[in-house]
Structures are given as C-alpha cells and as structure tokens.
Amino acid sequence: MSLLFSPFSFSGLRLRNRIVMPPMATAIEGPGGSQNDDGTPGEATVAHYAARSRNGVGMIIVEHTYVTERGKAHRGQLGLDRDESVPAFRALAHAIKSGGALAAIQINHVGAAGNPEVIKGEPLGPSDVPVPRSDRKPRPMTREEIAETVFQFASCARRVKEAGFDAVEIHAAHGYLLTQFLSPLTNKRTDEYGGSLENRARFLLEIVGAVKKEVGTEFPVFVRLGSVDGIEGGIVPEDAAIIACMLEEAGVALIDVSGAFVGSRPKDASPGYFVPAASVIKKNVDIPVLVTGGITDPLFAENILRENKADLVGIGRAILRDPEWVLKAEKIMRSQE
C-alpha cells in the first residue's frame, strides 16, 4: 500500500493522506491573496484553497500571514493582526475543512527584509546588517520591540484558533525576521539574543512559548525552519537539527523543513532539494517532519517516505498549477500496486 496515500495522525490531527499543500503567497502566484490589501482573504483566494481541498490534499497550510503591519512582506499579503479580521479567516478555514483537508496557517514577520513603503516605517532586524542581496540596513530591535513582537505572534495565533484553523505555523525560514535572528550572517548581537546558536534561537523559542500559552497545550504549533543559508558561514542542516531539538522540547508538533537565506527555491536545484536537510533533522527528533522543495513526481514523494527521510511531503507549485494533482497522483500510485 502506498505510504503517500495512507492516513497519518499526530498531535490530535488526522490527515487522510501524507500530502501537504505548503504556504505559497497567492498575491504573487495565484488569485491575489488579499485583493483589497487589508489583510483579509478575498473570495478568489478562498475559492483557490477550497478547490485544492476538494481534490484530495491531506492538509493545507495557508500562505504567510503578517502578525503586524510592521511585519508585512508585500502588498496583497494576508494579515491577521486585528480581531475584526477573524470572520473572514473563519470563512477561509471553513472552506478548506469542508473539502476534507486539515486547515493550518502560517504567521510571519518580514523583519529587515521589509520595504519601507509597505511597512510604513524603518525595517527592523537583529542587527544593522542588511539581509543578503540587499544594501538596506535595518535598525536593530530593542528588547522592548522583541517582547512586543512575541506578543504580536501570540495574539495572531489566538486569532488563528478563534477562526477555526486546526493548527498554526510560525515562519522561521526564507530570510524573514526569525531567520535573521537564527543566522550568524545577520545576527551580530552581543546580548542574550546573539552569539551562540542557543542565544540566536531564543527569540523563536520565546515566540513558541508565548503562542502555546495563548492557544493552549492541545492546539498544534508548527515551525517552518530554514535549514540552510546557502552562504558560507551561515546556517547548515546540522545547526537546524539542533534548533529542531530545542523546538521539540518546547512543545512544537511538527518541523516544516525549508530554506533559510537560500529561500524556498535554490537556483538550478534538482527536485527534492531540501530532502537531505530533512533527513538530517528527522534523525534527531521524534516529532513529524514535513519536507517540500521541487517535488512533483508521486513516485519520488513515495520514496522519500519509504526511506524515512520525512513523514509528510509538501507539493507546492505542482498543486498551484494543477488543483487535481493529488487525484492524478493517486491513479499513478494505484497503477504501481
């Protein structure tokens, strides 16, 4: 029997198969995210996710959603920074769950990668070091601003739960704020939030703790973890494995493996480009590991699971292009039995 199409249970959740639609910003590729640019999902965005749920995906993790306008990555991005937005997100969660998929959502802060015109202010980061491929220096965050951001993540997670989602994912990948704190390339702080890997992970762990306190111990919290910077002196999979162990101890329910400053799609990478990093992390934790990264072939996805390199497989742009990918993949797997 195919592992890819077998049910999978963890942390009180039960997926009908092991296929996850990972977060992909529909304001960039898709129907437009928040078409009114007020943070709330438009009808086209709700329909986009509902269609993929109806066509067999096991779990959908909705695209990155800002926790504060100061952390907004781009125009049209979803945002759940106000209680008034909860009803619109409740409709989104309901549409996904009505199709049979579990509904999670990723929450995020852009940090030093922010565009001053979008965030209406000065970008903030761990240090006055620009993110790779940028020359804009951010302002180092004060301890008070760090504490405020922890509160914003926790408040956003509360709204996620109130909206009826099954889980919340904290975004610590793709060069955004939490990546900037984790990576020695951008974190040059000399206080308790800089220096050692344990110190650089402190901000993320404080957010996890505050989120869990806000939503309760039974509500699953995921972390999308940047596993490789792709730049000399940066994060490597062995570092990510240590961080993953810290996250497991803090009560995180799932590690979603992706890139750090290398981003979500390394240039000229072959399919399954984050599978080696996921394999390293999986050997070090007991909680489930999800891996994405250029995976389009169901037979390849099946082998990732059979070789115990991950527990769940994220199929991103293939499902973005073809809402019926899961149904077609199931026919292929049945033909192999």
VOBA-1610 file (N, C-alpha, C; in pm, whole numbers, padded with zeros to 5 digits, always signed):
BEGIN
Met+00084-00121+00000Met+00000+00000+00000Met+00087+00125+00000Ser+00048+00225-00076Ser+00123+00349-00084Ser+00127+00421+00050Leu+00246+00460+00095Leu+00257+00543+00215Leu+00204+00682+00188Leu+00226+00731+00067Leu+00184+00866+00032Leu+00033+00884+00050Phe-00042+00778+00025Phe-00187+00786+00035Phe-00243+00712+00156Ser-00158+00690+00254Ser-00205+00633+00380Ser-00234+00745+00479Pro-00332+00728+00567Pro-00361+00831+00668Pro-00243+00850+00763Phe-00238+00966+00823Phe-00129+00996+00916Phe-00185+01079+01030Ser-00155+01037+01153Ser-00207+01105+01272Ser-00093+01152+01362Phe-00110+01270+01420Phe-00015+01322+01520Phe-00080+01440+01591Ser-00047+01458+01717Ser-00092+01574+01797Ser-00242+01601+01787Gly-00321+01493+01783Gly-00465+01508+01777Gly-00520+01537+01638Leu-00433+01539+01538Leu-00474+01564+01400Leu-00470+01434+01321Arg-00560+01420+01224Arg-00558+01304+01136Arg-00571+01350+00991Leu-00466+01326+00912Leu-00465+01359+00771Leu-00511+01237+00692Arg-00589+01260+00587Arg-00637+01148+00505Arg-00526+01089+00418Asn-00420+01167+00396Asn-00301+01117+00327Asn-00183+01202+00373Arg-00066+01177+00317Arg+00054+01246+00365Arg+00096+01360+00274Ile+00005+01410+00197Ile+00033+01520+00104Ile-00012+01652+00167Val+00080+01746+00172Val+00053+01878+00229Val+00073+01984+00120Met-00020+02075+00111Met-00001+02194+00027Met+00066+02298+00115Pro+00192+02331+00087Pro+00265+02424+00173Pro+00226+02569+00145Pro+00269+02661+00230Pro+00234+02802+00211Pro+00295+02857+00082Met+00212+02921+00001Met+00257+02988-00121Met+00176+03116-00135Ala+00244+03229-00146Ala+00176+03358-00145Ala+00096+03379-00273Thr-00035+03374-00263Thr-00120+03389-00381Thr-00126+03533-00431Ala-00073+03628-00353Ala-00062+03764-00404Ala+00048+03773-00510Ile+00138+03674-00509Ile+00249+03669-00604Ile+00219+03570-00716Glu+00175+03450-00679Glu+00137+03349-00777Glu-00002+03296-00738Gly-00104+03334-00812Gly-00237+03285-00778Gly-00342+03394-00789Pro-00451+03381-00714Pro-00565+03470-00730Pro-00552+03607-00665Gly-00448+03630-00587Gly-00430+03766-00538Gly-00427+03787-00389Gly-00432+03682-00309Gly-00422+03699-00164Gly-00532+03786-00109Ser-00494+03899-00050Ser-00590+03997-00001Ser-00610+04101-00111Gln-00712+04080-00194Gln-00729+04168-00310Gln-00750+04313-00271Asn-00809+04338-00155Asn-00830+04476-00108Asn-00711+04530-00031Asp-00608+04446-00015Asp-00487+04483+00059Asp-00518+04529+00201Asp-00618+04466+00262Asp-00649+04495+00402Asp-00618+04376+00491Gly-00551+04276+00434Gly-00513+04157+00510Gly-00610+04042+00500Thr-00736+04069+00467Thr-00836+03962+00466Thr-00840+03892+00330Pro-00864+03760+00330Pro-00869+03686+00204Pro-00992+03722+00123Gly-00972+03744-00006Gly-01084+03771-00095Gly-01152+03642-00138Glu-01264+03655-00207Glu-01341+03539-00250Glu-01259+03447-00340Ala-01178+03504-00428Ala-01098+03424-00519Ala-00994+03342-00442Thr-00939+03400-00337Thr-00841+03329-00256Thr-00906+03213-00181Val-01023+03237-00125Val-01096+03130-00056Val-01127+03017-00154Ala-01173+03052-00275Ala-01205+02951-00375Ala-01080+02873-00418His-00967+02940-00425His-00840+02878-00461His-00806+02764-00363Tyr-00816+02792-00235Tyr-00783+02690-00135Tyr-00891+02582-00129Ala-01015+02620-00142Ala-01125+02523-00136Ala-01113+02420-00248Ala-01073+02464-00367Ala-01060+02373-00480Ala-00954+02268-00454Arg-00844+02307-00394Arg-00737+02210-00367Arg-00776+02113-00256Ser-00853+02161-00160Ser-00902+02072-00056Ser-00998+01968-00112Arg-01090+02012-00197Arg-01188+01919-00258Arg-01120+01812-00341Asn-01002+01843-00392Asn-00932+01750-00480Asn-00829+01665-00408Gly-00842+01651-00274Gly-00772+01543-00206Gly-00650+01572-00124Val-00606+01699-00112Val-00489+01729-00030Val-00517+01691+00116Gly-00415+01637+00184Gly-00434+01598+00324Gly-00440+01715+00420Met-00352+01813+00399Met-00351+01933+00483Met-00306+02051+00398Ile-00368+02165+00421Ile-00329+02289+00355Ile-00276+02384+00461Ile-00156+02438+00437Ile-00101+02544+00522Ile-00113+02673+00443Val-00203+02759+00485Val-00229+02884+00415Val-00104+02972+00418Glu-00087+03045+00311Glu+00027+03134+00289Glu+00060+03226+00405His+00184+03277+00404His+00233+03359+00516His+00143+03480+00538Thr+00113+03502+00665Thr+00013+03599+00711Thr+00078+03686+00817Tyr+00079+03817+00795Tyr+00156+03902+00886Tyr+00087+03917+01021Val+00172+03928+01125Val+00123+03943+01262Val+00108+04090+01301Thr+00168+04178+01222Thr+00160+04323+01241Thr+00193+04388+01108Glu+00134+04505+01083Glu+00163+04573+00956Glu+00311+04607+00944Arg+00379+04623+01056Arg+00524+04649+01054Arg+00599+04526+01002Gly+00533+04412+01003Gly+00594+04289+00955Gly+00541+04242+00822Lys+00475+04329+00749Lys+00414+04294+00620Lys+00520+04283+00511Ala+00518+04174+00437Ala+00623+04149+00337Ala+00596+04215+00203His+00469+04224+00163His+00437+04279+00031His+00289+04315+00025Arg+00255+04396-00071Arg+00115+04434-00089Arg+00032+04312-00128Gly-00090+04308-00078Gly-00176+04194-00107Gly-00155+04075-00015Gln-00059+04084+00077Gln-00034+03974+00170Gln-00150+03961+00268Leu-00181+03839+00306Leu-00279+03818+00411Leu-00222+03867+00544Gly-00312+03914+00631Gly-00270+03960+00763Gly-00380+03935+00864Leu-00341+03884+00980Leu-00439+03856+01086Leu-00394+03929+01213Asp-00379+04060+01199Asp-00329+04143+01308Asp-00440+04215+01383Arg-00567+04191+01342Arg-00681+04259+01405Arg-00792+04158+01433Asp-00859+04174+01546Asp-00971+04085+01579Asp-01082+04095+01476Glu-01096+04212+01414Glu-01201+04232+01315Glu-01184+04144+01191Ser-01064+04092+01171Ser-01036+04008+01054Ser-01074+03862+01074Val-01102+03823+01197Val-01128+03682+01228Val-01241+03622+01144Pro-01357+03689+01128Pro-01465+03629+01049Pro-01425+03593+00906Ala-01345+03677+00842Ala-01302+03648+00705Ala-01213+03524+00702Phe-01127+03510+00801Phe-01042+03392+00806Phe-01120+03268+00850Arg-01226+03289+00927Arg-01312+03177+00964Arg-01376+03117+00838Ala-01416+03203+00746Ala-01473+03155+00619Ala-01370+03076+00539Leu-01245+03121+00543Leu-01138+03050+00472Leu-01114+02913+00534Ala-01102+02908+00667Ala-01080+02779+00734Ala-01195+02683+00708His-01317+02734+00712His-01435+02650+00688His-01434+02594+00546Ala-01397+02676+00449Ala-01394+02631+00311Ala-01293+02520+00291Ile-01178+02531+00356Ile-01076+02427+00345Ile-01122+02298+00411Lys-01172+02310+00533Lys-01211+02191+00609Lys-01333+02121+00547Ser-01420+02198+00482Ser-01537+02139+00417Ser-01497+02045+00303Gly-01380+02069+00245Gly-01331+01984+00137Gly-01257+01860+00184Gly-01238+01847+00315Gly-01175+01727+00369Gly-01031+01741+00413Ala-00968+01855+00383Ala-00830+01876+00426Ala-00826+01942+00563Leu-00719+01920+00636Leu-00695+01998+00757Leu-00651+02138+00716Ala-00682+02235+00800Ala-00650+02374+00769Ala-00554+02430+00873Ala-00432+02464+00829Ala-00335+02535+00911Ala-00305+02668+00842Ile-00236+02755+00911Ile-00200+02884+00852Ile-00066+02928+00908Gln+00015+02989+00824Gln+00149+03033+00862Gln+00146+03181+00899Ile+00209+03215+01012Ile+00215+03355+01056Ile+00360+03403+01053Asn+00378+03532+01021Asn+00511+03576+00982Asn+00535+03724+01011His+00665+03760+01015His+00710+03899+01025His+00828+03912+00931Val+00826+04017+00845Val+00928+04032+00741Val+01063+04077+00797Gly+01063+04152+00907Gly+01187+04197+00967Gly+01267+04288+00876Ala+01397+04264+00868Ala+01489+04351+00795Ala+01466+04351+00645Ala+01391+04254+00595Ala+01363+04247+00452Ala+01246+04336+00411Gly+01193+04412+00505Gly+01075+04494+00479Gly+01102+04611+00385Asn+01000+04642+00306Asn+01003+04760+00219Asn+00943+04876+00297Pro+01019+04985+00318Pro+00966+05096+00399Pro+00832+05149+00351Glu+00805+05143+00219Glu+00678+05192+00167Glu+00563+05100+00205Val+00591+04970+00221Val+00488+04874+00256Val+00462+04874+00406Ile+00570+04875+00484Ile+00555+04867+00630Ile+00534+05004+00694Lys+00549+05109+00611Lys+00528+05247+00657Lys+00620+05280+00776Gly+00745+05242+00760Gly+00842+05269+00865Gly+00977+05211+00830Glu+01064+05214+00928Glu+01201+05165+00912Glu+01205+05015+00937Pro+01267+04936+00847Pro+01278+04792+00871Pro+01356+04762+01000Leu+01313+04658+01069Leu+01376+04617+01194Leu+01441+04481+01177Gly+01554+04461+01243Gly+01623+04332+01237Gly+01700+04307+01364Pro+01772+04196+01371Pro+01851+04170+01491Pro+01968+04266+01505Ser+02026+04306+01391Ser+02144+04393+01389Ser+02131+04490+01272Asp+02227+04580+01259Asp+02224+04674+01147Asp+02293+04615+01025Val+02269+04486+01001Val+02329+04414+00890Val+02221+04386+00785Pro+02240+04430+00661Pro+02139+04403+00558Pro+02125+04252+00535Val+02006+04211+00496Val+01990+04071+00455Val+02065+04050+00325Pro+02106+03926+00295Pro+02175+03900+00169Pro+02097+03953+00049Arg+02170+04003-00048Arg+02116+04058-00173Arg+02039+04189-00150Ser+02072+04258-00040Ser+02014+04390-00013Ser+02122+04479+00046Asp+02110+04609+00023Asp+02205+04701+00084Asp+02137+04794+00185Arg+02009+04765+00215Arg+01934+04847+00310Arg+01961+04800+00453Lys+02019+04886+00533Lys+02049+04849+00671Lys+01924+04864+00758Pro+01888+04761+00833Pro+01774+04773+00926Pro+01819+04837+01057Arg+01723+04875+01137Arg+01754+04922+01272Arg+01747+04803+01368Pro+01850+04783+01451Pro+01845+04672+01547Pro+01727+04686+01642Met+01658+04574+01667Met+01543+04575+01756Met+01588+04589+01901Thr+01514+04667+01976Thr+01538+04676+02120Thr+01474+04556+02188Arg+01509+04532+02313Arg+01445+04424+02388Arg+01295+04446+02398Glu+01255+04572+02410Glu+01112+04603+02419Glu+01041+04567+02289Glu+01106+04594+02177Glu+01046+04560+02047Glu+01042+04409+02025Ile+01142+04340+02075Ile+01140+04193+02069Ile+01021+04140+02149Ala+01004+04191+02271Ala+00892+04148+02355Ala+00758+04181+02290Glu+00748+04298+02226Glu+00625+04336+02158Glu+00594+04240+02042Thr+00699+04199+01970Thr+00680+04108+01857Thr+00638+03970+01905Val+00693+03926+02017Val+00649+03800+02077Val+00500+03805+02105Phe+00456+03916+02163Phe+00313+03936+02193Phe+00230+03935+02066Gln+00280+03997+01959Gln+00206+04003+01833Gln+00189+03863+01772Phe+00292+03782+01777Phe+00280+03644+01728Phe+00177+03567+01810Ala+00181+03582+01943Ala+00088+03509+02029Ala-00056+03555+02004Ser-00076+03686+01989Ser-00211+03739+01963Ser-00263+03690+01829Cys-00177+03688+01729Cys-00217+03638+01597Cys-00255+03491+01605Ala-00178+03413+01679Ala-00209+03270+01693Ala-00344+03250+01761Arg-00375+03335+01858Arg-00507+03327+01922Arg-00617+03347+01819Arg-00598+03444+01730Arg-00698+03468+01625Arg-00708+03350+01529Val-00595+03287+01501Val-00594+03167+01416Val-00684+03060+01477Lys-00669+03038+01606Lys-00751+02937+01674Lys-00898+02979+01674Glu-00924+03107+01702Glu-01062+03156+01704Glu-01128+03143+01566Ala-01049+03150+01461Ala-01102+03139+01325Ala-01131+02994+01285Gly-01093+02899+01369Gly-01128+02760+01343Gly-01024+02679+01269Phe-00902+02731+01258Phe-00796+02652+01196Phe-00756+02537+01288Asp-00698+02433+01228Asp-00658+02315+01304Asp-00519+02330+01366Ala-00438+02422+01314Ala-00302+02439+01362Ala-00249+02573+01313Val-00140+02619+01375Val-00073+02742+01334Val+00074+02711+01309Glu+00130+02773+01207Glu+00272+02754+01177Glu+00346+02886+01190Ile+00457+02885+01264Ile+00544+03001+01280Ile+00650+02996+01171His+00665+03106+01098His+00757+03111+00984His+00897+03152+01031Ala+00989+03057+01029Ala+01128+03084+01065Ala+01219+03041+00950Ala+01182+03083+00830Ala+01256+03044+00710Ala+01254+03158+00608His+01316+03134+00494His+01309+03220+00375His+01361+03362+00395Gly+01448+03380+00494Gly+01512+03510+00511Gly+01432+03614+00586Tyr+01318+03574+00643Tyr+01237+03669+00719Tyr+01291+03686+00861Leu+01218+03757+00947Leu+01273+03803+01074Leu+01335+03692+01158Leu+01266+03580+01172Leu+01319+03476+01260Leu+01441+03408+01199Thr+01448+03399+01066Thr+01571+03355+01001Thr+01685+03451+01034Gln+01655+03580+01029Gln+01758+03681+01054Gln+01817+03669+01194Phe+01734+03629+01292Phe+01785+03607+01427Phe+01863+03476+01437Leu+01818+03373+01366Leu+01883+03242+01375Leu+02019+03240+01304Ser+02033+03317+01198Ser+02154+03309+01116Ser+02266+03398+01169Pro+02388+03343+01179Pro+02503+03425+01220Pro+02542+03528+01114Leu+02487+03514+00993Leu+02517+03611+00888Leu+02456+03747+00917Thr+02342+03750+00984Thr+02272+03875+01010Thr+02257+03907+01159Asn+02276+03809+01245Asn+02263+03832+01388Asn+02402+03854+01448Lys+02434+03980+01472Lys+02563+04016+01531Lys+02545+04074+01672Arg+02432+04042+01734Arg+02402+04096+01867Arg+02500+04041+01970Thr+02520+04119+02076Thr+02608+04075+02184Thr+02531+04054+02314Asp+02396+04065+02307Asp+02315+04039+02426Asp+02267+03895+02427Glu+02162+03865+02503Glu+02115+03727+02516Glu+02048+03674+02390Tyr+02029+03760+02288Tyr+01967+03716+02162Tyr+02070+03697+02051Gly+02198+03701+02083Gly+02302+03685+01982Gly+02419+03602+02032Gly+02506+03566+01939Gly+02624+03488+01976Gly+02604+03340+01950Ser+02583+03262+02053Ser+02569+03117+02040Ser+02440+03081+01967Leu+02435+02959+01916Leu+02313+02912+01849Leu+02195+02915+01946Glu+02221+02878+02071Glu+02114+02880+02172Glu+02060+03021+02190Asn+02148+03120+02192Asn+02103+03259+02206Asn+02029+03307+02082Arg+02079+03268+01964Arg+02015+03313+01840Arg+01876+03250+01824Ala+01855+03135+01888Ala+01724+03069+01882Ala+01629+03118+01991Arg+01678+03202+02081Arg+01598+03244+02197Arg+01469+03314+02156Phe+01476+03404+02059Phe+01359+03479+02013Phe+01251+03384+01961Leu+01291+03291+01876Leu+01197+03192+01823Leu+01135+03110+01935Leu+01216+03067+02029Leu+01164+02985+02139Leu+01071+03066+02230Glu+01099+03194+02248Glu+01008+03278+02326Glu+00874+03292+02255Ile+00878+03303+02123Ile+00753+03311+02046Ile+00676+03181+02059Val+00743+03067+02045Val+00677+02937+02060Val+00611+02928+02197Gly+00685+02965+02301Gly+00630+02957+02436Gly+00509+03046+02455Ala+00515+03168+02403Ala+00403+03262+02417Ala+00282+03216+02337Val+00307+03162+02218Val+00198+03111+02135Val+00128+02995+02204Lys+00205+02901+02256Lys+00146+02785+02322Lys+00068+02827+02447Lys+00117+02925+02518Lys+00046+02973+02636Lys-00087+03036+02595Glu-00089+03103+02479Glu-00208+03174+02433Glu-00313+03077+02378Val-00269+02975+02303Val-00365+02886+02235Val-00393+02758+02314Gly-00312+02731+02416Gly-00331+02608+02494Gly-00242+02495+02445Thr-00212+02405+02533Thr-00116+02299+02501Thr-00167+02199+02399Glu-00300+02191+02380Glu-00356+02093+02288Glu-00362+02142+02144Phe-00344+02271+02122Phe-00353+02325+01987Phe-00217+02312+01919Pro-00208+02242+01806Pro-00077+02214+01745Pro-00009+02339+01690Val+00119+02352+01722Val+00203+02460+01673Val+00315+02400+01588Phe+00324+02444+01463Phe+00429+02400+01373Phe+00533+02511+01360Val+00653+02475+01314Val+00754+02574+01279Val+00811+02540+01142Arg+00805+02636+01051Arg+00878+02620+00924Arg+01020+02669+00949Leu+01114+02577+00940Leu+01250+02603+00982Leu+01344+02611+00863Gly+01414+02724+00852Gly+01516+02738+00749Gly+01636+02650+00782Ser+01664+02556+00695Ser+01765+02454+00726Ser+01901+02480+00663Val+01906+02574+00571Val+02034+02603+00504Val+02031+02746+00449Asp+02139+02820+00476Asp+02151+02956+00423Asp+02206+02957+00281Gly+02287+02857+00247Gly+02348+02852+00115Gly+02458+02955+00097Ile+02507+03013+00207Ile+02613+03113+00206Ile+02715+03071+00310Glu+02841+03081+00275Glu+02947+03040+00367Glu+02934+03113+00501Gly+02942+03036+00610Gly+02931+03093+00743Gly+02790+03098+00796Gly+02694+03052+00715Gly+02554+03057+00755Gly+02503+02927+00813Ile+02373+02919+00829Ile+02306+02801+00884Ile+02326+02681+00791Val+02355+02565+00850Val+02365+02439+00777Val+02268+02340+00842Pro+02237+02228+00775Pro+02138+02135+00830Pro+02168+02087+00972Glu+02295+02071+01006Glu+02328+02026+01141Glu+02288+02130+01246Asp+02299+02258+01212Asp+02250+02364+01302Asp+02099+02355+01315Ala+02033+02336+01201Ala+01887+02328+01202Ala+01839+02210+01285Ala+01914+02100+01283Ala+01876+01982+01363Ala+01883+02014+01512Ile+01982+02092+01553Ile+01992+02131+01694Ile+01874+02220+01732Ile+01841+02315+01645Ile+01727+02403+01671Ile+01598+02322+01677Ala+01585+02224+01586Ala+01465+02139+01584Ala+01448+02065+01716Cys+01558+02021+01774Cys+01551+01953+01904Cys+01501+02049+02012Met+01549+02173+02007Met+01501+02274+02102Met+01351+02297+02085Leu+01307+02302+01960Leu+01165+02325+01931Leu+01080+02207+01978Glu+01130+02086+01958Glu+01057+01969+02007Glu+01041+01975+02158Glu+01148+02010+02226Glu+01143+02019+02372Glu+01045+02128+02417Ala+01030+02233+02334Ala+00939+02343+02366Ala+00793+02310+02335Gly+00768+02193+02276Gly+00631+02151+02252Gly+00581+02169+02111Val+00670+02200+02016Val+00630+02212+01876Val+00587+02075+01824Ala+00481+02074+01743Ala+00421+01947+01698Ala+00478+01896+01567Leu+00537+01985+01486Leu+00586+01945+01354Leu+00693+02043+01308Ile+00797+01990+01242Ile+00900+02071+01180Ile+00879+02068+01029Asp+00857+02184+00970Asp+00838+02200+00826Asp+00970+02250+00769Val+01042+02163+00700Val+01179+02193+00658Val+01180+02269+00525Ser+01250+02383+00524Ser+01266+02461+00403Ser+01402+02530+00407Gly+01419+02633+00324Gly+01545+02705+00320Gly+01545+02827+00409Ala+01663+02873+00445Ala+01677+02997+00522Ala+01705+03109+00421Phe+01826+03163+00419Phe+01854+03269+00322Phe+01862+03217+00179Val+01873+03086+00161Val+01870+03031+00026Val+01729+03043-00033Gly+01629+03069+00052Gly+01492+03088+00007Gly+01417+02958-00010Ser+01304+02966-00079Ser+01220+02847-00099Ser+01260+02768-00222Arg+01335+02831-00315Arg+01376+02765-00438Arg+01520+02800-00473Pro+01617+02719-00429Pro+01756+02747-00469Pro+01770+02743-00620Lys+01855+02827-00672Lys+01875+02835-00816Lys+01935+02706-00870Asp+01877+02657-00979Asp+01927+02539-01051Asp+01933+02413-00964Ala+01849+02406-00861Ala+01849+02289-00773Ala+01767+02176-00835Ser+01804+02053-00804Ser+01730+01937-00853Ser+01611+01910-00763Pro+01511+01832-00810Pro+01392+01804-00728Pro+01427+01746-00592Gly+01352+01788-00491Gly+01376+01739-00356Gly+01495+01805-00290Tyr+01517+01932-00321Tyr+01640+01998-00278Tyr+01653+02015-00128Phe+01545+02005-00051Phe+01558+02013+00095Phe+01546+01876+00162Val+01535+01770+00083Val+01524+01635+00140Val+01648+01597+00221Pro+01772+01624+00173Pro+01888+01590+00256Pro+01886+01658+00393Ala+01845+01784+00397Ala+01837+01854+00526Ala+01728+01794+00613Ala+01614+01761+00553Ala+01505+01699+00629Ala+01549+01567+00690Ser+01627+01492+00614Ser+01676+01362+00663Ser+01765+01380+00786Val+01851+01482+00784Val+01937+01511+00900Val+01851+01547+01021Ile+01752+01632+01000Ile+01666+01675+01110Ile+01585+01558+01164Lys+01529+01476+01075Lys+01445+01365+01117Lys+01519+01266+01206Lys+01647+01248+01182Lys+01728+01157+01263Lys+01744+01207+01407Asn+01713+01334+01430Asn+01738+01394+01561Asn+01612+01426+01640Val+01494+01412+01580Val+01370+01445+01651Val+01271+01330+01640Asp+01177+01328+01733Asp+01071+01226+01730Asp+00940+01281+01674Ile+00927+01413+01667Ile+00806+01471+01610Ile+00810+01461+01458Pro+00694+01469+01390Pro+00692+01457+01244Pro+00770+01567+01174Val+00824+01528+01058Val+00898+01620+00972Val+00828+01628+00837Leu+00803+01750+00792Leu+00745+01777+00661Leu+00854+01836+00573Val+00864+01789+00449Val+00963+01845+00357Val+00896+01886+00227Thr+00939+02001+00175Thr+00895+02050+00044Thr+01020+02073-00041Gly+00998+02116-00163Gly+01113+02156-00245Gly+01120+02091-00380Gly+01044+02139-00476Gly+01054+02091-00613Gly+01008+01948-00633Ile+00920+01900-00548Ile+00872+01762-00557Ile+00745+01761-00642Thr+00750+01696-00756Thr+00636+01693-00848Thr+00595+01551-00887Asp+00683+01455-00864Asp+00659+01316-00904Asp+00610+01236-00784Pro+00490+01176-00790Pro+00440+01100-00675Pro+00528+00980-00638Leu+00594+00920-00734Leu+00682+00807-00704Leu+00804+00855-00624Phe+00855+00971-00659Phe+00965+01030-00583Phe+00920+01062-00441Ala+00799+01120-00429Ala+00745+01151-00296Ala+00729+01024-00213Glu+00683+00918-00275Glu+00667+00789-00206Glu+00801+00739-00153Asn+00905+00753-00232Asn+01037+00706-00190Asn+01092+00786-00073Ile+01063+00916-00068Ile+01106+00997+00046Ile+01049+00939+00175Leu+00923+00900+00171Leu+00858+00843+00289Leu+00912+00704+00320Arg+00928+00623+00218Arg+00976+00485+00239Arg+01118+00482+00292Glu+01198+00580+00253Glu+01337+00587+00302Glu+01347+00661+00435Asn+01230+00695+00493Asn+01222+00756+00625Asn+01298+00888+00635Lys+01294+00965+00525Lys+01359+01095+00525Lys+01264+01206+00568Ala+01135+01175+00571Ala+01032+01268+00618Ala+00906+01188+00644Asp+00811+01251+00714Asp+00682+01187+00744Asp+00570+01239+00655Leu+00587+01361+00607Leu+00488+01425+00521Leu+00562+01494+00407Val+00495+01503+00292Val+00558+01563+00173Val+00476+01683+00127Gly+00543+01796+00110Gly+00477+01916+00060Gly+00488+01923-00091Ile+00375+01935-00155Ile+00370+01950-00301Ile+00320+02092-00327Gly+00408+02180-00370Gly+00374+02321-00381Gly+00328+02365-00518Arg+00422+02403-00601Arg+00384+02464-00728Arg+00315+02367-00823Ala+00337+02238-00805Ala+00264+02141-00888Ala+00114+02148-00859Ile+00078+02162-00730Ile-00064+02177-00693Ile-00114+02317-00727Leu-00025+02416-00721Leu-00062+02551-00759Leu-00104+02554-00907Arg-00026+02482-00990Arg-00056+02479-01133Arg-00175+02390-01165Asp-00190+02279-01090Asp-00293+02180-01121Asp-00367+02140-00994Pro-00487+02194-00970Pro-00562+02160-00848Pro-00592+02011-00835Glu-00587+01936-00946Glu-00619+01793-00944Glu-00495+01705-00934Trp-00381+01763-00898Trp-00257+01686-00891Trp-00272+01563-00802Val-00335+01578-00687Val-00347+01468-00591Val-00427+01353-00652Leu-00538+01385-00718Leu-00621+01281-00779Leu-00545+01206-00888Lys-00468+01279-00966Lys-00389+01217-01073Lys-00276+01133-01014Ala-00216+01183-00908Ala-00107+01110-00843Ala-00158+00979-00784Glu-00278+00980-00729Glu-00335+00858-00672Glu-00356+00753-00778Lys-00398+00791-00896Lys-00413+00695-01007Lys-00278+00635-01045Ile-00176+00717-01047Ile-00042+00667-01079Ile+00004+00566-00976Met-00017+00597-00848Met+00026+00506-00742Met-00053+00376-00746Arg-00180+00384-00777Arg-00261+00260-00786Arg-00214+00173-00899Ser-00169+00234-01007Ser-00121+00157-01122Ser+00008+00083-01091Gln+00077+00127-00984Gln+00203+00063-00944Gln+00182-00055-00850Glu+00060-00067-00795Glu+00036-00173-00696Glu+00017-00310-00762
//
